[in-house]
Every structure is written in structure tokens, then in C-alpha cells.
């Protein structure tokens, strides 16, 4: 299968590129960077294209890149806006134009990697922009999947690195009492979920929340990440003060310390895991020999 992958230079995109190539697919990796660094023997199955996603506003902008493509995976996303990159263009207009181009050309299978919280509870621009793309995709005549991951953790991830460093501070700052619930999911499960969407035996038109097996409070998560030998000590900071500090974080371009990120944390980043378990069941459990299943 020939697959167009957007956001290929990001944490999820890089991992997906390796997994798709390993599974025998030909991958067209699209990124705003000059070169997507991929070290793999199957170089012949890798095609690269540099795209300015801020300029991809119309379906015709995507037509050339969809030549011969069988499926599309959109993993473009930013956690915070800059002068050069906005939620509306990157997470709404560009993917919607891509989805419309797929519909016009008959590229039926489309996987949209969205985010947990892109539902009726969405209030921050990050969630609202992704939700706009999700909603548009669901209305199209495509074999679509909307995957909504919680916080994705794994080696090489910016978020994982940030929180691991934070957990080893002599004093760990908490928002209030630190009892906000999160349900981090490992990058390996996210990749498995995306690959599952490409299987012929899976029914399309599904929205699936990608969350870990257990919800945990932010405070307890910090303790679990800590590798320092000294016991964890915490400083409880009122949300009003954190919000004021986060405005400074936004000004100096700290993506994980901005008002929207704090608002999302306050909302409790959790969901029911059972839908994901059912979705992955066939791909994770091999049928017993002679049981009659195909």
C-alpha cells in the first residue's frame, strides 16, 4: 500500500514512518522541514516531499502529492501557536483540504490523528481546531478513522522528556493539589492503533480514544517518573498564579507552559479504554491454530 503521511518530522510521524516501512508499505513522507531523517534499509520505499502546510488551503494544493496513493495518515499538529504557525491553518484548513482532495480522487482510507478532548467539551483553540477537521472528515464519503490520543509518552518525545526532567526537580510544582487525572498512552500503542486502521478486516468510520490502561493523578505520575534518589517534594501553586506564569511561558515560546496547556490539564485528560481494547483485540491476539478464524 502507498501511504501519504503528513507531519512526518514529528514524534509520532517519525515512529509511524519506521513502522509503515517495516510493514512493507511505500511511504510518502510530507514535512515542512527540508529533510525527514529516516535510517532504514528500505530506502526505495520512502519518498520525501517538503510542504508548507500553512499554504495548503485548497484541495488542488494536494492533488499532485496524492498521485498513486492508497491511504492518507494526517499527523500534523502543534501544541502552541507562533507567528509562523497557527492552529486554524495547520490543524483545520490544511487537513480539511487534504480530506477533500482524497474524496475527489477516490483515496478512500484516511486516518486523522486528533487529540483527546476534541469533543463537545472542547474550549481551547488547540482542541477546537482539531475538532473542526475531525467533524469535516466524518461528513465525507471516505473510509475514515479519527484517533484521539491522550498524552503520548515514549523515548524521543518532547513531552516525555519535559515531564521526566520536571519530575526530578528538587521541588516539583503542582497546579493546586496535583490531583488532575491523566491517562498517558505509550507511543507503541498509538502506532499499533494506526496500523490497525490500515487492515482490510477493520470497519471504517470509527472515532477511537487512545488512552493508557490506567488513569493516574498528575502528582502520582510525577512520582512514578522520578529517578532521583531523594524523596519527591512538592510545591502547590494556585491555578491563578500558574495562569499568570503561563502567559510568560507563552511569550518566551515554551509550548508546554501556556494557558491552553494548563486549561487542558485542568479538564482531566481521561477516557474509557474499552473501545480501544476491542479495536486492537484481533491485531494483538493471534487466533489459535485450527479455531476456524481467518
N, C-alpha and C positions, 0 to 999 in steps of 0.2 A: 504494500500500500504506500502511495506517495502522500506525505502529510506536510501541510504548511503549518509551521509553529511560529507564532509571534511571541515577542518577549523572550527570545532565546538566550539573551545575555544575563537574565535574572537568575536568582537562586533556583526557582522551580524550573525555569526554562533550560538551564544547563543540565540539570538532572534528567529532565524529560528527553533531551536530545540524546544522551547516552543510552537511556532505556529503550527509546524507539529504534535506534540503530542496532542495538543489541538484539532486538526482537525482529530484525530483518526488514524494517521499513526504510524507505527512502525519505529523507527529511529535508525540507526547505526551511532553513532557519532564518527568521527575519528579526533584525535588531537595529536599533538606532546607532549602534556602535559600528566602527569600521570593520571589525572582525570578531566573530564569535569563536573563542578559543575552545576547541574540542580535540582532545587527544584520543583517537580511536583508529583502529586499523581499517575499518570500512569507510575510508575517506571518499570512495567513489559514490557512496550512497548519501553523501552530505552535500547539499547545495546551499550557498550563502547569498543573502541579499540584504543590503543596507537600506532601511526605510526610515523616513522621518514621520513618525506616527502622528505628529501634530498637523501634518499636511494631508493626511489620508481621510478626507471628509466625504468623498463621493464613491459610490460602488465602482465606477470606472477606474478609480485610482488603484483598485486591487486586481482588476481583470488580468493584467499581464502576469502577475505573480501566482495566479491560480491555474495556469496552464498545466493540464495533466494531473492536477491534484485530486485525490480521492477523499481527503478529510482535512479538517482545519481544527487546530487547537489554539485558542487565544489565551495567553498567559500574561498579557501586558497589564501592568499595574504600577502605581506609585503610592507610597504611604503618605506623602505630603506634597503639596504643590510648590512650584518655583515659578520664577518669571518666565522660564522657557517651557515648562510643562504644567498643564492644567488637567484637573480631573475630567472636565467636560469634554475636552478634545481627545485625551488618551483613553479614557475609560467609558465614554459614551459614544461620541460621534465616530471615532475611528473603528471600533468593533462593530457598531451597527452598520456602517458602510461595508465592512468586510462580510457581515452576515447577508446583507442584501445582494452582494456580488455572488456569494455562494448560491443563493436562491436563483439568481438569474442564470448561472452557469450549470446548475444541477449538481453542485458539490453538496451532497445531502448531509453527510455526517459532520457535525460541528460540536466541539466541546468548549464551553465557556468556563474558565476558571475564575470564579467570582469571589465572594467572601461571606463568611458567616455574619448575619446581621443585615443582609440586603433583602429585607422583607418589609412588612408593614410597620415595623418598629424603627426603620431607618430614619435618622435625623441629621447625621453629619454628611458633608459633601462627598466624602470618600465612599460611603455606603450608597448614597443616593445616585451617584454617577454610575456605579456598577449595576445598581438595580435597574436603571434605565435601559442599559444594554441587555440585562437578563430578560426584562419584560418584553423588549422588542424581539429578541430571539424566540421566545416562547410563542409568539404570534405568527411565526414564519413556517412555511411548508418545508421544514427541514427535520432531519433525524438528530435532534439536539439533546445535549446534556448540559445542565447547569450545576457545576460543582461548587459548593460553598465551604471552603476550608476555614477552620479556626486558625489560631496562631500555629504556623508551621515551624517545626524545630528540626535541626539536623546540622551535621558538620558542614561548615561553609556558609551557613545562613547568617545574615546580618543581625536578625532579631535574636537568634540563639547566642551569638557572640556577645551582643549587648547585655542581655539578661544574665549571662554567665558571669561577665565581669561585674555587673551590678551586685550579684549575689555574694561576691567575695569582698565587697567593701567592708571596712571595719564597722561602719554603721549603715544599715540598709534603709533607705527612705521608703515609707509606706504612704499610700493615699488613705487617709483615715486609719482604720484598723487593719487594712490589708486583707479584708475578708471577701473581696471581689472574686467571683468564681471564673476560672478559665479552664479550657479543655484542650490543651495543645495536642497536635497530631504530628506524628513523625513524617518526615519527607518521604520515606519509603512507602508509607500507606497512601500518600497523595499520588505518587507515581503509579502505584498498583491500581488505584481507582481510575486514573486517566486511561491507562492501558485497557482496563476492563470496558471502558466506553467504546473501544475500537473492535470489540469482539462481535462476531456476527449473531451470536445467540442471545445478546442482551437487548431488551426492549428499549427503544429510544424515548424521547420526550419525558425525561426524568430530571427532577431537581433533588440533589442529594447533599445533605450536610456532612462535611468531613470533619469529624472530631475524634479525639482520643477516647480511650476506653473509660477513663475516669475523670470527673471534674475535681478540681483542686483549688483551694484558695490561693490568691496571689502570694500571701505570706508563706504558706506551706511550700509553695513551688520554689520560692527563693531559697528556703532551707534545703530542699532536695537538690538544687543546683550547686549549692555551696561546696567547694573543695578545700577551703581554708580550714586549718586545724582549730582555729579559735571559734568559740561558740558565736552564733549569729546574734547580733544586737540590732534592734530596730528603732527607727525614729518615726513616730506617727505625725504626718503633716496634713493639716486640714485641706480639703479639696479646694477651698477658695484660694489658699496660698499656692497650692500646686498649679492651679489655673493661671495665676499671675506669673509664676515662674515659667510655665509652658509658653507663654507669649514671648518671653525672651528666647526660649529654645527654638521657637519658630523663626524668630528674627535672625538667629545665627545658624539656621538650617540644620537643626537636629530633628530628623524625621520622627523619631520615637518619643520625643518630648515636645508635643504641641497640643493645643486644646482639643483637637479632634481625637487624637490618640487617647487622651485621658477620658474623654466622654465615652469612647468605645469600651474602655476598660471598666468604667463605672456601670455599664449596661449588663455585665455578666456575659462572658463570651462562651456560652454553653448551648448544647442541643442534644436531642435524643439520638443515640448511637445506633439504634436498632435498624434503621433504614440502610445505613452503610454496611452493617454486618450482612444483611440479606443480599445487598448488591454485590458484595465481594465473595459470597459463600462459594459459588462454583469455581471462581478463579483461585481460591485459597485452599479448597479441599478437593483433592483428586478422587474421582469415583473409584470404588473398589473394582478390581478385575472380575468380570462376569456378572456385574449387577444390572446389566442391560442398559445403562445410561450411555449416551453418546457424548 
